[in-house]
Amino acid sequence: MEELNIFDELLTLLEKKEYAKLRESLSEHNDADIAAWMEDLSEEHMLKLFRILTKDQAADVFSYLDSDIQQRIIKSMSDKEAAGIIDNLMADDAADLMEEMPANIVKRILANANADTRREINHLLRYPEDSAGSIMTVEYVDLKESSTVKEAIERIRRIGVDSETINVCYVLDSGRHLLGTVALRYLLLSEDDEVIGEIMHENVIALNTLMDQEEVAQQFKKYDFTTMPVVDNENRLVGIITVDDIVDIMEEEATEDMEKMAAIVPSDKSYMKTGVLETYKKRIPWLLLLMVSATFTGAIIKSFEDALSVCAVLVAYIPMLMDTGGNAGGQASVTVIRGLSLGEIEYSDVPGVIWKEIRVAVFCGLTLAAANLVKLLVFDRLALPVAITICLTLVAAVLMAMLIGCMLPVGAKRLGFDPAVMASPFITTIVDALSLLAYFRIATMILHLQ
């Protein structure tokens, strides 16, 4: 409620054209909040409000805006104004923006940006998408091993304002090889004449420029760091990644996995900003594939058509068996996919995973079969052989489903695919077909169907 009142006050100042008072008021608010307010304004008011911001605050607010709004703002500016915004952005944010802008606009902006900005953006853009090199920033504080603490603090004062963070400084040799790190608090607590090489931390955990961003996020989680250095194959420091970038990566990767697990081609746009045709194109490939593969279940039912005519009651329990198998496979696959994504399951663990799922499947299958047997005999009043047929199939379906659910994601990752692709819809289709085969084979043996 308080935020709405503040927003109304700012809007009133904007409409009354009290720009000086509005600029003063905006300077007292958080940049992320201002960006959120701007996204709710009409385009005319949004652009007007952005131009009222001070140069430094405009760049900070700009970094929090949605990419679509960033593009609209850039397109409304002259080349020189747009270059000014880009010059004041952190290099990683500027590179992300450049990747999404049309090529002709990017060319115009970079032509007007300063040489350092152009060099930094081009440096980041040459790395593969979703790699550590593509998400890092090149604004960091580097120190010489031979510098004193006093000289180091003076350097931080000189370049720190343009750095992503000054909490951790990086010690380099003349060839820019990473030798160690030193935290700002150690510099503040050390004597002025102490040498950096003597107080630095030498055991540095670094990321490679080509490391996938998902693995980068895992490294941050493992070591609980707020920032990590990025080095090339020769251990030369080329940039750093901070934890705020990792939050965005984790959200992106989680969204991508959820879409794949639902059999949707991943998209980098939010739901409300994705058009109907684009959404259709993302969903239809998998729907077509799953529909075609599901025809196998129809073929199986048709092949046992004569047997089913002898004991037609079996048909009524096909949906229950297929759904239970699909649900069991989905549970196993989601658990294993999560373990693979978090690095909790390695290839050496596969035998243990399979053995565990077999035992879980047996317990779950027997429990479901026992509960179902009571229902079939007491409520449905089926003959005992028919009830036993259904219950045995239920145990077999759960066992097969859990085994497939745990093995397919591991196999997909081994072959270089994303394990999330082998999630519920795909597994359900396979389990349905196998459950039907098991059902009719068991029925044929117990009920002597021909």
Stockholm file with secondary structure:
# STOCKHOLM 1.0

chainA/1-450         MEELNIFDELLTLLEKKEYAKLRESLSEHNDADIAAWMEDLSEEHMLKLFRILTKDQAADVFSYLDSDIQQRIIKSMSDKEAAGIIDNLMADDAADLMEEMPANIVKRILANANADTRREINHLLRYPEDSAGSIMTVEYVDLKESSTVKEAIERIRRIGVDSETINVCYVLDSGRHLLGTVALRYLLLSEDDEVIGEIMHENVIALNTLMDQEEVAQQFKKYDFTTMPVVDNENRLVGIITVDDIVDIMEEEATEDMEKMAAIVPSDKSYMKTGVLETYKKRIPWLLLLMVSATFTGAIIKSFEDALSVCAVLVAYIPMLMDTGGNAGGQASVTVIRGLSLGEIEYSDVPGVIWKEIRVAVFCGLTLAAANLVKLLVFDRLALPVAITICLTLVAAVLMAMLIGCMLPVGAKRLGFDPAVMASPFITTIVDALSLLAYFRIATMILHLQ
#=GR chainA/1-450 SS CHHHHHHHHHHHHHHTTCHHHHHHHHTTSCHHHHHHHHHTSCHHHHHHHHHHSCHHHHHHHHHHSCHHHHHHHHHHSCHHHHHHHHHHSCHHHHHHHHHHSCHHHHHHHHHHSCHHHHHHHHHHHTSCTTBHHHHCBCCCCEEETTCBHHHHHHHHHHHGGGSSCSSEEEEECTTCBEEEEEEHHHHHHSCTTCBHHHHSBCCCCCEETTSBHHHHHHHHHHHTCSEEEEECTTCBEEEEEEHHHHHHHHHHHHHHHHHHHTTCCCCSSCGGGSCHHHHHHHHHHHHHHHHHHHHHHHHHHHHTHHHHHHSGGGGGGHHHHHHHHHHHHHHHHHHHHHHHHTTCCCGGGHHHHHHHHHHHHHHHHHHHHHHHHHIIIIISCCCHHHHHHHHHHHHHHHHHHHHHHHHHHHHHHHTTSCGGGGSHHHHHHHHHHHHHHHHHHHHHHHHCCC
#=GC SS_cons         CHHHHHHHHHHHHHHTTCHHHHHHHHTTSCHHHHHHHHHTSCHHHHHHHHHHSCHHHHHHHHHHSCHHHHHHHHHHSCHHHHHHHHHHSCHHHHHHHHHHSCHHHHHHHHHHSCHHHHHHHHHHHTSCTTBHHHHCBCCCCEEETTCBHHHHHHHHHHHGGGSSCSSEEEEECTTCBEEEEEEHHHHHHSCTTCBHHHHSBCCCCCEETTSBHHHHHHHHHHHTCSEEEEECTTCBEEEEEEHHHHHHHHHHHHHHHHHHHTTCCCCSSCGGGSCHHHHHHHHHHHHHHHHHHHHHHHHHHHHTHHHHHHSGGGGGGHHHHHHHHHHHHHHHHHHHHHHHHTTCCCGGGHHHHHHHHHHHHHHHHHHHHHHHHHIIIIISCCCHHHHHHHHHHHHHHHHHHHHHHHHHHHHHHHTTSCGGGGSHHHHHHHHHHHHHHHHHHHHHHHHCCC
//
